[in-house]
Amino acid sequence: MGKDQFRLSGFLPYRLAVLSERVSHRLSIEYGKIRGLSVAEWRVLVHLSRQGAISVKDIHDCVNLEKSRVSRAVSRLEAAGLVEKVPGETDGRLVEISLTVAGETALSDILPAARAYEDKLCARISRQDMDTFCRVMEQIHSVLDDDPEAKRRSRMDLQRPDIERRSAGSLPSGDPSL
């Protein structure tokens, strides 16, 4: 295939990146309206709600963001009183991050809007199409899992996503980590 025949708009990696960015950006509008949070801050809060007190490195390994973005998000969340840093239980030199009561409240404020937007995204997708879509995504992940140069999936990404329908046109509350 010559360069004249290559169309970026038809290139699967590009299409996936554009879709992911569009969805994340749109959801960030919801987080911003409700609590003024960025995507990185949202992901950190969600992960802390699932894992409890953990290090920035552990958060980085699970939320698919660069360590510097996680560090900046944690700093902003700490300044806003939504997370706190405490010395690690086993090594006082390490710092663990945990949600504060205000952080739990912020997450509770945002989750309904995140779930409603997930429902909106999926409203036009049949259960069969969603099942196929999830299988295809898993097959793409499998190819990457076999590639020694590809970034490894996080522990969170290895957990089976909850794709069963709650009712016609909506998905269950899963892990809204976008």
PyMOL commands that set and color helices and strands:
alter all, ss='L'
color gray80, all
select helices_A, chain A and resi 8-10+12-35+39-51+56-63+67-79+101-122+127-145+155-158
alter helices_A, ss='H'
color red, helices_A
select strands_A, chain A and resi 83-87+95-99
alter strands_A, ss='S'
color yellow, strands_A
deselect
rebuild
show_as cartoon
